Amino acid sequence: MEIKEANVRAKAPNKTDKFVLATQICLRIAATATAMAAAWVIFTANQTVEVLGMSFDARYSYSPAFKFFAYANAIAFDFSLMSLFFMFFARHALTATIYFFFFLHDLMMMSLVLSGLAAGTAIGMVALDGNGHTGWIKICDRFEKFCDKVTVSMALSYVAVVCLLVLTVMSAGKSRQI
């Protein structure tokens, strides 16, 4: 009996595959960094103001919407960091099935950060402009430093959402081969 060996070579990655992989790694780094920075800035946002001898504090933890925003960014940072490590170490074994799981991951992280942004932006607009119908006064004219930090955190989080959106579209495109 004669045994024949199959002459099968592994498919070498072409320039497009390398570009997509490099782009995904760069976008994952950007999403991870901006989510971490957004969480760090909102976690450290606090200000104390004296008015007529009374002390008033503004902190992210006083608003459930800002808490959700902060924790959503922290969770997105953690999971994006894990996906970055997986992408980097498993870059030679990426298949359409693995890209499908990246698609699900990116979609969930984008949804989480976007919902945190929606909650934070709504409360931020009330803090900035107030609401005359409900009697809520604006506070950003008194707590400028706090509002500036919240604004920076929101802007960083919007960058993270855009990165995660592009990653979601790219992963969906790569997983179409299933």
Salt bridges, closest charged atoms under 4 A:
ASP17 OD1 - LYS174 NZ 3.07
ASP106 OD1 - ARG28 NH1 2.85
ASP106 OD1 - HIS105 ND1 3.06
ASP141 OD1 - ARG142 NH1 3.16
